Every structure is written in structure tokens, then in C-alpha cells.
Amino acid sequence: MKTTSESRAGRACLMVAHCAGMVDLVALPVWVGVLISGYGLDPQQAGGLATLFLVGAVCASLFVAPRSVRMPARATAAGGFAVAALAFGAVGLVDGYAAMAVLHVVAGLAAATALSVTHATIGGSGNPHRLFAIVGFSLGVFGILFMGGVPKLVAAFGAPALFWSFCGIMAFAACVAALAFPTSRAASTEAQRMAGKLPRAVWLAAIGVSCMALVQAMIFAFVERIGAERGFDAAAVAGVLIALGFVNLLPAPLAAFLQQRVNPRVVLVCGPVVQAVLALLMTQSQTFLPYAAGAACFAAVMIFTHTFAFGLLAALDPSGRAVGATPAMLMTGAAIGPILGGTVVKLSGYASLGLAAAAIAACAVACFLPGRADRAVLTHS
């Protein structure tokens, strides 16, 4: 079936592919928890497996993004998700740590290959900002469904059920991609789009996104621990995490609504500042309400800001190389953030996390400040 990113079938396929490829952002707390409680791994071993998946994803994204235009999008997406499904299914059948480690790397390489092609295709659509907001909203819905269903499956059928669930998600995405993955409109103009080096503004914006992803992972990994350390009721902290899932449904549609009403650079400069303020609110407050408000809204800031960043990167680099590297931008932070945050906490305590977040946010703001290279693009945003 021939589809495009403007057709309903094509957009539905991209929504499924985005959710499957970004499953780590939804499942990471459950993932690590199951590895510890279900497989008897210590926190370092469990975190190491998740990190191996993310490292594989970053490597695949960096390799695929510059070549995405030359790759057959449908075959690459379907094949990537199919290999990821096989790898996750195999994880559910093995017990040895070495085998699990190798399979996590394979799954990360395969899933991110498909995801990079997905994001490059979104970047080549008629309105990348709006389409990325649509798939971002679908990820929020998927996250609520995942957290509401998969932990129950694990409780009923044991730890391997988590990886069989991953297998099912990837297999479904592979089937959908094989049937309806869109043809990128950019493929017919490859020579024009691939000409020239990436503008300096693209590199700076990509670094800024990576900095925000680093702050997101560094703080979010310890949200529950901060609440426990402050002595807040465990049920209340769990309620905050549930509220966070519903709050995350709002930023993507809001970003789509404000696309033509707000200058993207204003959002990009303000985003890291708000992110740092919320991080400080969570890490410095000794009372529950400020902590809860900061935690519930924290991830939404990244979702909202990154939608504008994706649209700007697609405009600055029509080749799709920059947006194709989106998994690398996000997952680099996801891989480094928990380790960096844990080190900061070990050396200086939870309160120091907010200060570290503020310092990294300042770097993001510096990267997002507008320059002459992209003023023409912003004029037409």
C-alpha cells in the first residue's frame, strides 16, 4: 500500500513507529525495576542493561541519520522493528547476563534504526512541527496504556512478560511499517537536499536539545527518590507520577496550536529556563506541594520545547539528517543522565541536582540563542 506522511494511513503508521521506537522513555522505570526484582540483578547491572540498549540506539541513530535519504524507508523501518522484536523475545527466554547484554545492544541498534528513518520521514513532511506534535501526543497516550497494562502482565506471568510485551510492540510496529510506512517526499530530491554541510545553527540546536534531554533524564530518574528522601508519603508520590502521565498529554497539542503564534526561538530559550526552575523546585523544596507541582509538569516542558526544536531543525536542514538524529540527541541524555545524577547525589546530595540542572540549562540557552544563520527561517516560521 502506497502512503505518504500526509495520508491518514501514513500518519497512523508514523504514530505507531514513534511509540515503538521511543518505548524506552516510557518503560525505563518498569524496565530497570523488573530486572532488579524479577531477575535478581543489582541496580548497577540492571542500569547497565538499559544503558547498553541506549548506547546501541545512539550509535544506530548517528550512523543512519546522515544516510536516511538514501535508505529504503519502508524496508528499513519494518526490518529494524522486526529485528528488535526478535531480540526482545530472545531476552525473555535467556537468563545469562552476557546474553541479555548482547541482546539489549541488538535491540537498541535495530529499534533506533527504524526510529531514525521514522523521524527523517516526519522531517520531510509538509508540516514537521505539527506532525511531530501528533506523534508526541500518541506517545503520551501509549505511555498511559503501557503503565496501566504491562506491570499487571508482569505480576501475572513473571518478569519475562516485560520483554515479551516489548517483542509484541515491536512486531506490531514492524507489520504496520511493512504495510503502510510513508514514502518520503524528499526521496525524489535527494541530490538537492543532501548538498552542503549542516549549518552551524543546526549543530547548536542539536546540542541544546541534548542538554535538555540530559537534564530531563538526570532529574526524572530520581523523582521518586527525592520524594522518599524528603519523607513524603509513598502513595502521594505515586499519585504525582500518575498525574505526570496525564499532564504529558497536553504539551504536544498545545505546541501544534501555538506553531504560528509563537516564535520558536522564544520557546527554545525559555524552555531550559523553565526546566531548571522546576528542577530547583523539586530538589530544594522541603514541602510536598512545590515538589508535586514541579514533578508533574517537569517532563511536559521537554515535550513542548522539543516539538518546536524539531520543527526548527527540519526547517534549517531540509535534508532530514538533523531530525533523523533525534534518537541520538534524546538517548544520549537518557544514557548519561542517571549516571551523572547518581554521581552528583553521591557527592553532594539531592539538593545539588537542581544546581547541576541549572548549569546544564544555561548551556542549552546559549545554544538556542538565535543567530544570523537562521533569522530567515524564523521569519517564515
N, C-alpha and C positions, 0 to 999 in steps of 0.2 A: 504494500500500500504506500503510495507516494504522498508524503505530507510535507508541510512547511511549518516554520515556527509561528506563522500567523493563523494556521488552521486549529480547530478545536482539538483534533486528534494529536497534532504535533505538540501543542501546549500541554495537553494531558500527559503525553509521554515525557516531556521535559520535567514536569512536576514529579512524576514517579522517579525519574532518573536522579533528580536533585535530592529527593528524600533518601533514596538508597545510598547514593554516594556520600551524603552527609550524615549517615547513621551514627557515626562516632560522636558527633556533637550532641545528639540526643541520648545515646545509650551509655556514654562513658562512665557515669556513676554506677549504673547497674552492672556494666561490664567488669569493672575493677572489683566491685563488691562480690560478684558471683565467683570470680577467680579466687578470691580470698576465702569466702565461706564455703563454696562448693567444691573447689579443687585443693583446698588446704595450702595455698600459696601464701607467702608472706607479702606485705604491702609492696616491698621493693620488686619482688618477682612479678606480682600482678601488674603493677605500674609499668614494669619493663615490657611486658607483652603488649600492652596498649601503646606504649611508645614505639615499639617495633612496627606495629600497624601504621602509625602516623608517619614514621620515618620512611616506610615504603611508599606511603601516599605522597609525601613531599617529593621524593625522588622521581616518582612517576609523573607528577604534575610538571616538574621542571623539565623533564625530557619531552613530554607530549605537547605542552603549550606552544613552543615555537614551531612545532610540526603539525599542529592540529588541522590547518587548512589543507594540507596535502594528504591527510589520512581519510579513509572512507568512514564517515561519521557513524553510520548505522552499524556497520560491521564491528567497528572499534568499540562502540558503546555496548552492543549486545555481547560481544566476546569478553569484554572486561568484566561485566557483571556476571557472566556465566562462570568465568574462572574464579571470581570472588565467591560465588555460591558454592563451588566445589571445595574451595579452600576452607570456608567456614563449616561446611558439612563435615569435612575431614577432622577439623578441630574437635567437633562433638564426638568423634569416635576414638580419639587418642588420649593417652594420659601422660606421656613423657613430655617434659618441659621443652626439650630441644625440638621435638616435632611440632609442638604448639607454637614455638617461636618462629620456626621456618614458615609455617602455615599463616601466621599473622602477617609476616612480611609479604608473602604472596598475595594475601587478601588485600593488603594496603596498596600494593602495586597495581593490582587489577582494578579495584574499585575506583582509585583515583585516575587511572587511565580513562575509564568511562566518564568520570565526573568532569575531567578536564575538557573532553570533547563536548560534553553537555554545556558547560559554561561558555566555551567558544561559540557554540551554536546560538546560545542566548545572546551573546555579544554581537552576533551577526544578524540579529532580528531587526525588525523595523523600529522597535522601541525597547532597547535593552533594559532601561530603568524600570519600565512598567512590568516587563516580563519577569525580571529578577524579583520584583516585589510579589508577583503572583506565585512564583515557586517558593519564595520565602514564607509566604502565608501557608502554603501547603506543608512546608516543613514544620511549622508550628502546630498544625492540626495533627500531623503524623507523630510529633513528639508526645502529644497528649494521649493518642491512641496507643503508642508504644508503651509509655509508662503505666497506662491503665491495664494493659493486657499481658505483656511479656513477663513481668515479675510473677504474675499468677501462674503462667505456664511453667516457670522455673520452680515455683513452690510445689506444683503438682507433679512434674515429671523429672525434676532434678536439674543440676547445673548444665548438662549438655543441651538442654532445651533452649538456652540462650543462643547458642551457636547454630542450632537448627532453625531458630527463628531468623537469625541473620541470613542463613542459607536460603530460606524461603523468600525473604525480602529481595535478596539479590537475584534469585531465579525469576521471580515475578518481574523485576526490572529488566532482566535480560530478554524475557519473552515480549514485553511491551516494546522495548527498543528494537527488537528484530522486526516487529510488525509495523511500528509507526514512528520510528525516530526521524525527525525532520531533516530535510535536505537544506543545508545552509545556503542562503542566497549568496554568501561570499565566495563559495567554491568556484563560481564561474568567473570571478575577477581576481584570481589568486595572484597573478603577476603584479597587478596594481597595488594590491593590499599588502603584499609582503615586502615591497620595496622600501629601502631605507632603514635606519636604525630607530629604535624606540626613543621617543623624545624624553628629555630629562624629567619633564613633569610626570611622565608615566612611572618612571622608576621611583620618584619621590612619593607619589601617591601610593604605589605598591608597598613601599617601606612603611608609610603611615598606617596602612591597613594592617600590616604585620604587627606593628607596635600595639595597635588597639586589640588585635587578637591575643597578643601576649598578655596584656593587662586583663582581658576577659578571662583567659584560662588561669592566670595566676591567682586572681581573686575568687573566681567561681569555684575552683577546686576546694576552697577552704570555707565556703559559706556556712556549711553545716557545722564545721569545727569551730568557727568563730562563735556561732550561737551557743554551742556547748561550753566553750571556754568562758563565755560571759554568764553562764548559769541559766540561760533561757530554757523554758520548758521544751522538751523534745517534740511534743505534739504541735506546739506553736511554730517551731522551726520547720517541721514537715509541712504545716499549713502554708508557710511562706513559699516553700518550693512548689507547692501545688498552684498557688496564686501566680507565681512566676510563669508557669506554663500558659496560663490564660492571658496574662499581660503580653506575652510574646506573640499573641495573635494580632495585636494592634499595630505595631510599628511598620510592617510591610505595606498594608493597605494605606496607612497614613502617608508613607513615603511616596506611594503612587499618586495619591491625591494632591500632594504638595509639589509634584515634579515641576510643573510650570509656574509655581507660585513662589519658590524659594531658590535662591542662588545656591548651587551645590557646594561651592567653596565655603559659604556661611555654615552649612551643615557640617562639613568636614572639619572646619576649625573648631566649631563649638562641641562636636561630638566627643573628642577626647577630654575636653574640659569637664563636661557633664559626667563622663565616665569616671574621671578622677575624683570629682566631688562625691559621687555615690560610693566609690571605694573608700574614701576617707570617712564618710558617714557610717559605713558598716564596720570599719576597723577601729574607729576612735570612740564610737558611742558605747556607753555602758548601760543604756536602757533599750527596751525591746522595740518600741515604735520606730525610732530612726533607723535602727538596724533592719527592721522588716521592710520599711519603705525603700531603703537603698537596695536591698537584696531583690525585692520583687520587680524593680524597674531596671536592674543592672544590665541584664542581657538584652533588653529591648533597645537600649542605646546603641549597642553594637549592630543589631539588626537594622535599625533605622539608618544609621550612618553608612553602613556598608552598602545599602541599596543605592544611595547617592554616589558612593565611591565607584560602584560597579558601572553605573550609567556614565560617569565621567570618564572612567578608564576606557569604556567602549567607544566614547566619542573621541578621545585623544588618540586611541590606537585602533582604527577600523580593521586591522589585520586579525584581531581576535587573540593575539598572542598574550596580551596582558590579562584579559579576563579569563583566558584559558588557564592561567597560572593561579587563579583564585584558590584552589585547594592548597597550593603551596603556601600562599600568604596566610591562610587561616590555620592550617595544620602545623606550620612551623611554630606559631604561638601556642597552639594546643599541646604540642610536644614539649616545648621549653617551659611553659608557664608553671605547671605543677612542680617541676624540679626546682625552678628558680624560687617560686613561692615557698616551698618547703625549706629551702636553704635560708631564705630571709627570716622565716618564722623560727627556725632552729637557732639562728644567731641573735635575733633581736626581738622576737615575739610577734604576735598577730598585729599589733598596732603598727608595726613597721611596714606591713604590707601596703597600707594606704600611701605611705610616703614613697615607697618604690613605684607604686602605680602612678602617682603624680609626676614623678621624674620621667617615666616612660611616656606618659601622656604629653609632656612638654615636647618630647622628641617628635611625637606624632603631629602635634600642632605645627611645629617647624616644617615638617614635610608637606603638610596640607596647605600652607600659606600660598596664595595664588602668585603666579609669576607671569612674565610676558608671554611665555611659550603657549599658555592655554587661555589667554584672555579672549581670543577669537572664538574658541569653543564655548566659553562661558556665556558670551554674548547671545549665543543661539540656543542655550540650554533651556 
